[in-house]
Amino acid sequence: MKRILILLASLFLLSSSAWAAGTLKVITPNGGEKWTTGKSYAVKWNLTFNIRHPHISIRLLKNGRHVQWITKKTRNDGRFVWKIPANVSASSNYKIRIQNVGRSIKDNSDRSFSIAKPPRKPVELSEAMGLNFYEPGKTYTIRWKTSGYPKTGKVSLVLQRNIIDLPESESGLPGIWPYKLDNTGSYRWRVPSNLPEGTNYTIVIWLTSGANHWVDIIIGKPGAGALPPSRYPKGNYVHLKKLNAFRLANHTVRWKSKTIYVSGANKPAWRKAINMWTPAVKFKYVKKKPATGKGIQVFRKTLDNNTCGQAFYSYKANGQFLTCDATLQSRWSATKFEKNCGSTAGVVSHEVGHCIGLLEHSNAIDSAKWGLMDGSAGCSYAWPDCEIHPKVKNMVSLLYRLPPGTNITSKLKKGQRSIEDGGNERYSADGDEIYYGSIEYLTNGQIRICSGPDVESGTGGWRQCETRDH
């Protein structure tokens, strides 16, 4: 009997030590999968340990060699969503390796899987078309790329107004028939000086195969001022005033281009959060500080003791942004920051919201509880549940369908047209003056909004500062 008890005890100790060591098993991708860059897939694994090994790392292997980290540290919960970067080369010899952070336990895919590039569109207009307004009388280069279409082939460029093709005599573009242009990849377009201004224009490129691509544009001058009545798109102009145009005497304030450069957003979670603002605007992530008038800097900065994040912006009197810094508090540890403010991703996206044109918090139009722009910059500890209020999204979409400096007074009722105290900046189509402002979220739940030439330096020379409950 003693021998049996000893044997049972030995088996128990053996199984306990095996459980303590733990094992990992890759489930997906484990061989044969066909994945594509730019798409998101779930990496999955089985586990028999968790308490001793709360985190794991995942790396991509090609022919058995390390290519890049998928993640250096994530929770050991059996699942990680990976959006495959566009810079991953096409190959059928990929595997992944999952291992605990201490690298004592690991497992590779049993067999190889493939990653391919997405099929190219037959024809695509250049992203530079993100310059979304064209001034009558000036010349612009329209660029495009084709795939599988000969350079000796013909293309057509068409200008539409309200989805109706305009003739060459009116638009300055060749029109759809006959196909006149060689597939050179570019065309110099002089916008007719008598082409009416408006937001309802579209450029379309056609191939003889029927493939096409289009992009919406605006015909008008920077700092357009008042537009003809029929040229204003539909939308809630009261919301646009309360969140943006109040600052410049009922004129809109936005970036000149719909494509906004962003530097410093070097964390995938930050970019994912910032991209919640698309498709009203587009973001291009760069390493260097964007040139004046081009975009936003994201960085940590020593702010006031009770400040989570702060946006510092400047714009010209014609309604065009010049600079904007989206900053996070650098005084605290990651744990203290999350306790005081929520996730850094939420705060970054909130401050970028100010930088693209939210010059007030969304409480000005609605008590959108837990909405990203309602003043609670971190939203909640469960950041993925934090969303942009639909009314805010609609306002940003309307803002970027209008040229910078558009006067919206005519779209407001008489009782809504007054120039508010916070909007005493003078509009000028020449942009002959520069205005500065900042918005910061405080840990006590209040908001401080300032304007004046010394805002960015943090000195006491602010023209106006107001602290209030959000």
NUDRENMI-314255 format. One record per residue (C-alpha): residue number from 1; residue in one letter; x, y, z. Coordinates in Angstrom, 2 decimals, padded with zeros to 5 digits. Each point is the difference from the previous one (the first is absolute). Layout:
# NUDRENMI-314255
[NUM; 'A'; [X; Y; Z]]
...
//
This chain:
# NUDRENMI-314255
[1; 'M'; [000.00; 000.00; 000.00]]
[2; 'K'; [002.85; 002.40; 000.82]]
[3; 'R'; [001.52; -000.57; -003.44]]
[4; 'I'; [-003.28; 000.90; -001.71]]
[5; 'L'; [-000.36; 003.21; 002.01]]
[6; 'I'; [003.56; 001.04; -000.87]]
[7; 'L'; [-000.66; -000.69; -003.69]]
[8; 'L'; [-003.21; 002.09; 000.04]]
[9; 'A'; [001.81; 002.85; 001.74]]
[10; 'S'; [002.73; -000.10; -002.61]]
[11; 'L'; [-002.53; 000.18; -002.81]]
[12; 'F'; [-001.71; 002.96; 001.67]]
[13; 'L'; [003.29; 001.86; 000.36]]
[14; 'L'; [000.89; -000.72; -003.61]]
[15; 'S'; [-003.32; 001.28; -001.34]]
[16; 'S'; [000.18; 003.09; 002.25]]
[17; 'S'; [003.46; 000.91; -001.24]]
[18; 'A'; [-001.09; -000.48; -003.62]]
[19; 'W'; [-002.99; 002.31; 000.57]]
[20; 'A'; [002.27; 002.58; 001.65]]
[21; 'A'; [002.38; -000.07; -002.98]]
[22; 'G'; [-002.94; 000.34; -002.39]]
[23; 'T'; [-000.31; -000.65; -003.71]]
[24; 'L'; [-000.96; 002.06; -003.04]]
[25; 'K'; [-001.59; -001.16; -003.24]]
[26; 'V'; [-000.54; 002.19; -003.07]]
[27; 'I'; [-003.50; -000.48; -001.45]]
[28; 'T'; [-000.11; 002.72; -002.69]]
[29; 'P'; [001.87; 000.44; -002.27]]
[30; 'N'; [001.20; -003.60; 000.11]]
[31; 'G'; [000.52; -000.69; -003.66]]
[32; 'G'; [-001.74; 000.56; -003.32]]
[33; 'E'; [-001.68; 003.34; 000.82]]
[34; 'K'; [-000.01; 002.65; -002.71]]
[35; 'W'; [000.15; 003.47; 001.51]]
[36; 'T'; [000.25; 003.45; -001.59]]
[37; 'T'; [001.86; 003.15; 001.04]]
[38; 'G'; [-002.20; 002.81; 001.26]]
[39; 'K'; [-002.58; -002.40; 001.47]]
[40; 'S'; [-000.48; -001.09; 003.63]]
[41; 'Y'; [000.17; -003.61; 001.17]]
[42; 'A'; [-000.28; -001.76; 003.37]]
[43; 'V'; [003.14; -001.78; 001.19]]
[44; 'K'; [-001.17; -002.75; 002.36]]
[45; 'W'; [001.70; -002.41; 002.39]]
[46; 'N'; [-000.84; -002.59; 002.66]]
[47; 'L'; [001.58; 000.31; 003.42]]
[48; 'T'; [000.28; -001.97; 003.20]]
[49; 'F'; [001.59; 002.78; 002.00]]
[50; 'N'; [-001.05; 003.52; 000.77]]
[51; 'I'; [000.68; 001.02; 003.59]]
[52; 'R'; [003.78; -000.36; -000.17]]
[53; 'H'; [000.18; 001.27; -003.57]]
[54; 'P'; [-002.55; 002.82; -000.42]]
[55; 'H'; [001.59; 001.37; -003.19]]
[56; 'I'; [001.33; -001.45; -003.25]]
[57; 'S'; [001.77; 001.31; -003.10]]
[58; 'I'; [-000.69; -000.83; -003.65]]
[59; 'R'; [002.48; 000.26; -002.85]]
[60; 'L'; [-000.17; -000.62; -003.74]]
[61; 'L'; [002.48; -002.48; -001.50]]
[62; 'K'; [000.95; -000.46; -003.64]]
[63; 'N'; [001.93; -003.13; -000.91]]
[64; 'G'; [000.59; -000.44; 003.72]]
[65; 'R'; [001.53; 003.46; 000.51]]
[66; 'H'; [-001.43; 002.94; 001.92]]
[67; 'V'; [-001.63; 002.60; -002.27]]
[68; 'Q'; [-001.78; 002.31; 002.42]]
[69; 'W'; [-001.83; 000.12; 003.27]]
[70; 'I'; [-003.75; -000.40; -000.21]]
[71; 'T'; [-000.11; 001.04; 003.65]]
[72; 'K'; [002.72; 000.04; 002.62]]
[73; 'K'; [-002.48; -000.26; 002.86]]
[74; 'T'; [-003.67; -000.83; 000.16]]
[75; 'R'; [-002.30; -001.70; 002.50]]
[76; 'N'; [000.16; -003.78; 000.02]]
[77; 'D'; [-003.70; -000.40; -000.75]]
[78; 'G'; [000.20; -002.23; -003.08]]
[79; 'R'; [-000.74; 002.62; -002.65]]
[80; 'F'; [001.66; 003.03; -001.62]]
[81; 'V'; [-001.33; 001.97; -002.99]]
[82; 'W'; [002.76; 000.87; -002.46]]
[83; 'K'; [-000.40; 002.48; -002.84]]
[84; 'I'; [002.70; -001.03; -002.46]]
[85; 'P'; [002.12; 003.05; -000.93]]
[86; 'A'; [000.26; 000.96; -003.65]]
[87; 'N'; [003.81; -000.34; 000.15]]
[88; 'V'; [-000.11; -003.78; 000.56]]
[89; 'S'; [001.25; -001.64; -003.19]]
[90; 'A'; [-002.02; -002.65; -001.83]]
[91; 'S'; [001.10; -003.58; 000.76]]
[92; 'S'; [-001.36; -003.48; 000.64]]
[93; 'N'; [002.70; -000.87; 002.56]]
[94; 'Y'; [-001.23; 001.76; 003.12]]
[95; 'K'; [-000.52; -001.40; 003.48]]
[96; 'I'; [-000.61; 001.66; 003.34]]
[97; 'R'; [001.63; -000.65; 003.34]]
[98; 'I'; [-001.83; 000.53; 003.27]]
[99; 'Q'; [001.99; -000.04; 003.23]]
[100; 'N'; [-000.23; 001.22; 003.54]]
[101; 'V'; [001.85; 003.25; 000.66]]
[102; 'G'; [002.74; -001.91; 001.84]]
[103; 'R'; [000.43; -002.17; -003.12]]
[104; 'S'; [-000.03; -003.27; 001.96]]
[105; 'I'; [-003.10; -001.34; -001.78]]
[106; 'K'; [-000.75; 000.38; -003.72]]
[107; 'D'; [-001.71; -001.52; -003.01]]
[108; 'N'; [000.19; 000.62; -003.75]]
[109; 'S'; [-002.60; -000.55; -002.70]]
[110; 'D'; [000.14; -003.66; -001.09]]
[111; 'R'; [000.02; 000.90; -003.69]]
[112; 'S'; [000.51; 003.14; -002.06]]
[113; 'F'; [-002.73; 002.46; -000.92]]
[114; 'S'; [000.00; 002.68; -002.68]]
[115; 'I'; [-000.32; 003.78; -000.02]]
[116; 'A'; [-000.86; 001.72; -003.27]]
[117; 'K'; [-000.41; 003.56; -001.14]]
[118; 'P'; [-003.58; 001.13; -000.70]]
[119; 'P'; [-000.88; 000.15; -003.68]]
[120; 'R'; [000.63; 003.43; -001.40]]
[121; 'K'; [-002.90; 002.00; -001.29]]
[122; 'P'; [-000.06; 000.31; -003.81]]
[123; 'V'; [000.24; 003.78; 000.33]]
[124; 'E'; [000.39; 002.33; 002.96]]
[125; 'L'; [000.32; 003.76; 000.31]]
[126; 'S'; [002.91; 001.24; 002.09]]
[127; 'E'; [-000.40; 000.69; 003.72]]
[128; 'A'; [001.22; 003.51; -000.81]]
[129; 'M'; [-003.56; 000.59; -001.17]]
[130; 'G'; [-000.64; 000.32; 003.76]]
[131; 'L'; [000.56; 003.70; -000.74]]
[132; 'N'; [-003.73; 000.29; -000.08]]
[133; 'F'; [-000.60; 003.42; -001.55]]
[134; 'Y'; [001.14; 001.47; -003.30]]
[135; 'E'; [000.11; 003.69; -000.76]]
[136; 'P'; [-001.52; 001.20; -003.28]]
[137; 'G'; [002.60; 001.37; -002.41]]
[138; 'K'; [002.88; -002.08; 001.43]]
[139; 'T'; [001.69; -003.13; -001.38]]
[140; 'Y'; [000.35; -003.30; 001.88]]
[141; 'T'; [001.54; -003.38; -000.81]]
[142; 'I'; [-002.37; -002.97; 000.20]]
[143; 'R'; [001.97; -003.23; 000.56]]
[144; 'W'; [-001.07; -003.64; -000.16]]
[145; 'K'; [001.35; -003.55; -000.03]]
[146; 'T'; [-001.20; -003.01; -001.94]]
[147; 'S'; [000.55; -003.74; 000.43]]
[148; 'G'; [000.01; -002.43; -002.92]]
[149; 'Y'; [-000.89; 002.76; -002.44]]
[150; 'P'; [002.41; 000.90; -002.82]]
[151; 'K'; [001.63; 003.39; -000.14]]
[152; 'T'; [-001.12; 000.17; -003.60]]
[153; 'G'; [-003.62; -000.30; 001.18]]
[154; 'K'; [-002.37; 002.92; 000.16]]
[155; 'V'; [-001.69; 001.57; 003.03]]
[156; 'S'; [-002.67; 002.61; 000.55]]
[157; 'L'; [-000.25; 002.68; 002.68]]
[158; 'V'; [-003.42; 001.37; 000.84]]
[159; 'L'; [-001.19; 002.76; 002.31]]
[160; 'Q'; [-003.43; -000.54; 001.50]]
[161; 'R'; [-002.29; 002.42; 001.80]]
[162; 'N'; [-002.77; -001.61; 002.02]]
[163; 'I'; [001.01; -003.35; -001.61]]
[164; 'I'; [-000.65; 001.40; -003.51]]
[165; 'D'; [002.83; 000.04; -002.55]]
[166; 'L'; [001.04; 003.47; -001.11]]
[167; 'P'; [001.11; 000.59; -003.61]]
[168; 'E'; [003.62; 000.89; -000.74]]
[169; 'S'; [-001.02; 003.54; -000.94]]
[170; 'E'; [-001.28; 000.56; 003.53]]
[171; 'S'; [002.36; -002.13; 002.12]]
[172; 'G'; [003.36; 000.20; -001.78]]
[173; 'L'; [000.31; -003.81; 000.19]]
[174; 'P'; [-000.23; -002.16; -003.15]]
[175; 'G'; [-003.18; -001.88; 000.96]]
[176; 'I'; [-000.85; -003.68; -000.23]]
[177; 'W'; [-000.36; -000.43; -003.76]]
[178; 'P'; [002.03; -000.42; -002.04]]
[179; 'Y'; [002.93; -001.17; 002.15]]
[180; 'K'; [002.55; 002.66; -000.90]]
[181; 'L'; [002.80; -000.21; 002.58]]
[182; 'D'; [003.03; -002.27; -000.06]]
[183; 'N'; [000.59; -002.02; 003.16]]
[184; 'T'; [002.97; 002.15; 001.07]]
[185; 'G'; [-001.02; 000.18; 003.68]]
[186; 'S'; [-000.54; 003.76; 000.10]]
[187; 'Y'; [-001.93; 002.84; -001.57]]
[188; 'R'; [000.30; 003.77; 000.43]]
[189; 'W'; [-003.43; 001.47; 000.64]]
[190; 'R'; [-000.72; 003.70; -000.14]]
[191; 'V'; [-003.17; 000.63; 001.96]]
[192; 'P'; [-002.26; 002.29; -002.06]]
[193; 'S'; [-000.13; 003.45; 001.56]]
[194; 'N'; [-003.77; 000.11; -000.44]]
[195; 'L'; [-000.66; -003.38; 001.66]]
[196; 'P'; [-002.47; 000.61; 002.87]]
[197; 'E'; [001.31; -000.61; 003.51]]
[198; 'G'; [-001.49; -002.87; 001.94]]
[199; 'T'; [000.49; -003.19; 002.01]]
[200; 'N'; [-001.95; -002.28; -002.34]]
[201; 'Y'; [002.72; -000.87; -002.55]]
[202; 'T'; [001.60; -003.36; -000.79]]
[203; 'I'; [002.96; -000.93; -002.22]]
[204; 'V'; [-000.37; -003.45; -001.64]]
[205; 'I'; [002.62; -001.92; -002.00]]
[206; 'W'; [-001.14; -002.74; -002.40]]
[207; 'L'; [001.80; -002.82; -001.81]]
[208; 'T'; [-001.35; -001.49; -003.22]]
[209; 'S'; [-000.68; -003.20; 001.98]]
[210; 'G'; [-002.58; 001.90; 002.04]]
[211; 'A'; [002.15; 000.12; 003.15]]
[212; 'N'; [-000.09; 003.36; 001.74]]
[213; 'H'; [000.94; 001.91; 003.13]]
[214; 'W'; [-001.32; 003.29; 001.34]]
[215; 'V'; [000.68; 002.62; 002.65]]
[216; 'D'; [-002.15; 002.84; 001.31]]
[217; 'I'; [001.47; 003.50; -000.25]]
[218; 'I'; [-000.99; 003.58; 000.76]]
[219; 'I'; [000.22; 002.81; -002.51]]
[220; 'G'; [000.79; 003.20; 001.87]]
[221; 'K'; [002.65; 002.23; 001.49]]
[222; 'P'; [001.76; -000.54; 003.34]]
[223; 'G'; [-001.78; 002.07; 002.59]]
[224; 'A'; [-003.11; -000.03; -002.12]]
[225; 'G'; [-002.14; 002.24; 002.21]]
[226; 'A'; [-003.66; -000.22; -000.99]]
[227; 'L'; [-000.99; -002.56; -002.64]]
[228; 'P'; [-002.97; 000.26; -002.36]]
[229; 'P'; [-003.11; -001.32; 001.80]]
[230; 'S'; [-000.19; -003.14; -002.14]]
[231; 'R'; [003.64; -000.92; 000.77]]
[232; 'Y'; [-000.41; -000.80; 003.69]]
[233; 'P'; [-000.25; -003.77; 000.67]]
[234; 'K'; [-002.70; -001.34; 002.30]]
[235; 'G'; [000.87; -000.23; 003.68]]
[236; 'N'; [-000.57; 001.42; 003.46]]
[237; 'Y'; [001.55; 003.47; -000.13]]
[238; 'V'; [-000.98; 000.74; 003.60]]
[239; 'H'; [002.30; -002.82; 001.14]]
[240; 'L'; [002.71; 001.23; -002.35]]
[241; 'K'; [-000.19; 003.45; 001.57]]
[242; 'K'; [-000.01; -001.24; 003.60]]
[243; 'L'; [002.97; -002.32; -000.46]]
[244; 'N'; [002.08; 001.88; -002.56]]
[245; 'A'; [-001.13; 003.19; -001.77]]
[246; 'F'; [-000.75; 001.91; 003.21]]
[247; 'R'; [003.75; 000.59; 000.32]]
[248; 'L'; [000.36; 001.98; -003.27]]
[249; 'A'; [-003.16; 002.10; -000.13]]
[250; 'N'; [-002.12; -002.75; -001.60]]
[251; 'H'; [002.70; -001.05; -002.49]]
[252; 'T'; [001.30; -003.58; -000.15]]
[253; 'V'; [003.48; -000.95; 001.23]]
[254; 'R'; [001.65; -003.11; -001.45]]
[255; 'W'; [003.12; -001.29; -001.76]]
[256; 'K'; [000.44; 001.06; -003.60]]
[257; 'S'; [000.16; -003.63; -001.14]]
[258; 'K'; [-002.22; -002.86; 001.01]]
[259; 'T'; [003.18; -002.12; 000.27]]
[260; 'I'; [001.65; 000.89; 003.31]]
[261; 'Y'; [003.58; -000.98; 000.87]]
[262; 'V'; [000.60; -001.37; 003.52]]
[263; 'S'; [003.38; -000.49; 001.69]]
[264; 'G'; [000.73; -001.66; 003.34]]
[265; 'A'; [-002.92; -002.47; -000.08]]
[266; 'N'; [002.40; -002.93; 000.08]]
[267; 'K'; [-002.18; -002.45; 001.92]]
[268; 'P'; [-002.47; -002.22; -001.90]]
[269; 'A'; [-002.67; 000.64; 002.66]]
[270; 'W'; [000.41; 003.77; -000.46]]
[271; 'R'; [-000.36; -000.23; -003.76]]
[272; 'K'; [-003.04; -002.24; 000.35]]
[273; 'A'; [-001.58; 002.57; 002.31]]
[274; 'I'; [000.87; 002.94; -002.28]]
[275; 'N'; [-001.42; -001.82; -003.01]]
[276; 'M'; [-003.44; 000.09; 001.62]]
[277; 'W'; [-000.23; 003.49; -001.56]]
[278; 'T'; [000.09; -001.42; -003.53]]
[279; 'P'; [-001.47; 000.19; -002.63]]
[280; 'A'; [-000.94; 003.66; 000.65]]
[281; 'V'; [003.76; 000.63; -000.15]]
[282; 'K'; [002.99; -002.11; -001.00]]
[283; 'F'; [003.23; -000.40; 001.97]]
[284; 'K'; [003.51; -000.55; -001.31]]
[285; 'Y'; [002.42; -001.10; 002.72]]
[286; 'V'; [003.52; 001.40; -000.28]]
[287; 'K'; [003.17; -000.01; 002.09]]
[288; 'K'; [000.92; 003.67; -000.25]]
[289; 'K'; [-001.95; 003.02; 001.22]]
[290; 'P'; [-002.50; 000.98; -002.73]]
[291; 'A'; [000.63; 003.22; -001.87]]
[292; 'T'; [-002.02; 003.05; 000.99]]
[293; 'G'; [-003.55; -000.35; -001.24]]
[294; 'K'; [000.32; -003.75; -000.55]]
[295; 'G'; [-000.73; -001.77; 003.25]]
[296; 'I'; [000.23; -001.01; 003.65]]
[297; 'Q'; [002.74; -000.92; 002.47]]
[298; 'V'; [-000.75; -002.56; 002.74]]
[299; 'F'; [002.36; -000.07; 002.98]]
[300; 'R'; [000.27; -000.11; 003.78]]
[301; 'K'; [000.53; 003.25; 001.82]]
[302; 'T'; [000.25; 001.26; 003.58]]
[303; 'L'; [-003.41; 001.55; 000.54]]
[304; 'D'; [-001.68; 001.45; 003.07]]
[305; 'N'; [-000.26; -002.47; 002.88]]
[306; 'N'; [-003.72; -000.61; -000.52]]
[307; 'T'; [000.02; -000.20; -003.81]]
[308; 'C'; [-000.40; -003.28; -001.96]]
[309; 'G'; [000.51; 001.37; -003.51]]
[310; 'Q'; [000.04; 003.29; -001.84]]
[311; 'A'; [-000.30; 001.16; -003.60]]
[312; 'F'; [001.91; 003.13; -001.09]]
[313; 'Y'; [-001.09; 001.35; -003.38]]
[314; 'S'; [000.49; 002.97; -002.30]]
[315; 'Y'; [-001.86; 001.10; -003.12]]
[316; 'K'; [-000.09; 002.87; -002.44]]
[317; 'A'; [-002.80; 002.55; -000.18]]
[318; 'N'; [-001.23; -001.71; -003.19]]
[319; 'G'; [-000.88; -003.15; 001.98]]
[320; 'Q'; [002.99; -002.21; -000.89]]
[321; 'F'; [001.79; -001.89; 002.76]]
[322; 'L'; [003.75; 000.63; 000.13]]
[323; 'T'; [001.11; -002.25; 002.88]]
[324; 'C'; [-001.42; -002.22; 002.70]]
[325; 'D'; [001.71; -001.92; 002.81]]
[326; 'A'; [-001.95; -002.85; 001.59]]
[327; 'T'; [001.78; -000.52; 003.32]]
[328; 'L'; [-000.26; -002.48; 002.89]]
[329; 'Q'; [001.05; 000.47; 003.60]]
[330; 'S'; [003.57; -001.28; 000.52]]
[331; 'R'; [000.17; 000.42; 003.80]]
[332; 'W'; [-001.63; -003.31; 000.89]]
[333; 'S'; [000.72; -003.70; -000.31]]
[334; 'A'; [-002.18; -002.05; -002.32]]
[335; 'T'; [-001.99; -001.32; 002.95]]
[336; 'K'; [-000.66; 003.44; 001.44]]
[337; 'F'; [-000.90; 001.39; -003.42]]
[338; 'E'; [-002.59; -002.73; -000.55]]
[339; 'K'; [-001.40; 000.54; 003.51]]
[340; 'N'; [-000.34; 003.76; -000.52]]
[341; 'C'; [-000.95; 000.19; -003.67]]
[342; 'G'; [-000.74; -003.40; -001.54]]
[343; 'S'; [001.99; -001.39; -002.94]]
[344; 'T'; [002.68; 002.00; -001.80]]
[345; 'A'; [-001.63; -001.03; -003.30]]
[346; 'G'; [-003.26; 001.63; 001.06]]
[347; 'V'; [001.74; 003.22; 001.02]]
[348; 'V'; [002.03; 000.12; -003.25]]
[349; 'S'; [-003.11; -000.44; -002.14]]
[350; 'H'; [-001.80; 002.64; 002.09]]
[351; 'E'; [002.78; 002.57; -000.47]]
[352; 'V'; [000.27; -000.78; -003.72]]
[353; 'G'; [-003.76; 000.66; -000.14]]
[354; 'H'; [000.73; 003.54; 001.18]]
[355; 'C'; [002.81; 000.27; -002.53]]
[356; 'I'; [-002.26; -000.80; -002.96]]
[357; 'G'; [-002.60; 002.60; 000.96]]
[358; 'L'; [-001.85; -000.81; 003.24]]
[359; 'L'; [000.68; 003.35; 001.68]]
[360; 'E'; [-002.53; -000.79; 002.72]]
[361; 'H'; [-001.14; -003.17; 001.76]]
[362; 'S'; [-003.08; -001.84; -001.19]]
[363; 'N'; [-001.93; 000.94; 003.16]]
[364; 'A'; [-000.67; 003.26; -001.79]]
[365; 'I'; [-002.48; -001.85; -002.22]]
[366; 'D'; [-000.93; -003.11; 001.93]]
[367; 'S'; [000.67; -001.71; 003.30]]
[368; 'A'; [001.56; -002.95; -001.83]]
[369; 'K'; [000.98; -002.09; 003.00]]
[370; 'W'; [003.29; -001.86; -000.50]]
[371; 'G'; [000.37; 001.52; -003.46]]
[372; 'L'; [003.62; 000.57; -001.00]]
[373; 'M'; [-000.30; 003.80; -000.21]]
[374; 'D'; [-002.28; 000.66; 002.97]]
[375; 'G'; [002.86; 001.21; 002.19]]
[376; 'S'; [000.84; -003.33; 001.64]]
[377; 'A'; [003.15; -000.34; -002.06]]
[378; 'G'; [000.78; -003.56; 001.05]]
[379; 'C'; [-003.64; -001.00; -000.46]]
[380; 'S'; [000.05; -003.08; 002.24]]
[381; 'Y'; [002.42; -002.70; 001.05]]
[382; 'A'; [-001.55; -002.27; -002.62]]
[383; 'W'; [001.17; 002.30; -002.79]]
[384; 'P'; [-001.25; -002.16; -002.93]]
[385; 'D'; [-003.54; 000.78; 001.16]]
[386; 'C'; [000.66; 003.73; -000.41]]
[387; 'E'; [-001.47; 001.33; -003.23]]
[388; 'I'; [-000.35; 003.33; -001.76]]
[389; 'H'; [-003.54; 001.30; 000.37]]
[390; 'P'; [-001.84; -000.17; -003.38]]
[391; 'K'; [-000.79; 003.72; 000.15]]
[392; 'V'; [003.71; 000.75; 000.33]]
[393; 'K'; [000.87; -002.25; -002.95]]
[394; 'N'; [-002.63; 001.71; -002.11]]
[395; 'M'; [001.36; 003.42; 000.97]]
[396; 'V'; [003.57; -000.94; -001.04]]
[397; 'S'; [-001.29; -001.41; -003.29]]
[398; 'L'; [-001.85; 003.25; -000.70]]
[399; 'L'; [003.04; 002.07; 000.98]]
[400; 'Y'; [002.22; -001.76; -002.54]]
[401; 'R'; [-002.55; 000.28; -002.79]]
[402; 'L'; [000.33; 003.78; 000.25]]
[403; 'P'; [003.09; 002.04; -000.90]]
[404; 'P'; [001.96; 001.53; 002.90]]
[405; 'G'; [-001.42; 003.35; 001.03]]
[406; 'T'; [-003.53; -000.63; -001.29]]
[407; 'N'; [-002.50; 002.44; 001.49]]
[408; 'I'; [-002.95; -002.03; 001.33]]
[409; 'T'; [-002.04; 002.96; 001.28]]
[410; 'S'; [-002.59; -000.36; -002.77]]
[411; 'K'; [-000.64; -003.60; 001.07]]
[412; 'L'; [-000.92; 001.05; 003.55]]
[413; 'K'; [-003.26; 001.40; 001.27]]
[414; 'K'; [000.00; 003.64; 001.05]]
[415; 'G'; [000.18; -000.86; 003.71]]
[416; 'Q'; [003.09; -002.20; -000.63]]
[417; 'R'; [002.08; 002.45; -002.02]]
[418; 'S'; [001.47; 002.15; 002.76]]
[419; 'I'; [003.76; -000.02; 000.47]]
[420; 'E'; [000.73; -001.67; 003.33]]
[421; 'D'; [002.47; 001.28; 002.57]]
[422; 'G'; [002.40; -002.81; -000.85]]
[423; 'G'; [-000.13; 000.84; -003.69]]
[424; 'N'; [001.45; 003.49; -000.14]]
[425; 'E'; [002.71; -000.83; -002.56]]
[426; 'R'; [-000.30; 001.99; -003.21]]
[427; 'Y'; [-000.43; -001.92; -003.26]]
[428; 'S'; [002.15; 001.06; -002.95]]
[429; 'A'; [000.16; -001.74; -003.38]]
[430; 'D'; [003.67; 001.06; -000.25]]
[431; 'G'; [000.89; -001.82; 003.22]]
[432; 'D'; [001.91; 003.06; 001.19]]
[433; 'E'; [-000.13; -000.92; 003.70]]
[434; 'I'; [000.77; -003.14; 002.00]]
[435; 'Y'; [-002.10; -001.19; 002.95]]
[436; 'Y'; [001.01; -002.43; 002.74]]
[437; 'G'; [-001.97; -002.16; 002.38]]
[438; 'S'; [000.13; -003.01; 002.32]]
[439; 'I'; [-002.43; -002.40; 001.61]]
[440; 'E'; [000.94; -002.16; 002.97]]
[441; 'Y'; [-001.82; -002.64; 002.00]]
[442; 'L'; [000.53; 000.10; 003.75]]
[443; 'T'; [-000.01; -002.97; 002.37]]
[444; 'N'; [-002.71; 001.59; 002.17]]
[445; 'G'; [-002.42; -000.23; -002.92]]
[446; 'Q'; [000.28; 003.65; -001.05]]
[447; 'I'; [001.11; 001.47; -003.31]]
[448; 'R'; [002.20; 003.03; -000.59]]
[449; 'I'; [-000.21; 001.77; -003.37]]
[450; 'C'; [002.43; 002.80; -000.82]]
[451; 'S'; [000.73; 002.22; -002.96]]
[452; 'G'; [002.64; 002.62; -000.70]]
[453; 'P'; [003.51; 000.39; -001.42]]
[454; 'D'; [001.78; -001.48; 003.04]]
[455; 'V'; [-002.02; -003.20; 000.34]]
[456; 'E'; [002.67; -002.31; -001.31]]
[457; 'S'; [002.77; 001.44; 002.16]]
[458; 'G'; [-002.12; -000.46; 003.12]]
[459; 'T'; [000.59; 003.52; 001.25]]
[460; 'G'; [-002.57; 002.13; 001.73]]
[461; 'G'; [-000.70; 002.25; -002.98]]
[462; 'W'; [-003.10; -001.84; -001.20]]
[463; 'R'; [-002.68; 002.21; -001.44]]
[464; 'Q'; [-002.74; -002.23; 001.37]]
[465; 'C'; [-000.13; -003.01; 002.33]]
[466; 'E'; [-003.07; -001.74; 001.30]]
[467; 'T'; [-000.24; -002.96; 002.39]]
[468; 'R'; [-003.34; -001.75; 000.30]]
[469; 'D'; [-001.71; -003.33; 000.64]]
[470; 'H'; [-000.19; -002.15; -003.11]]
//
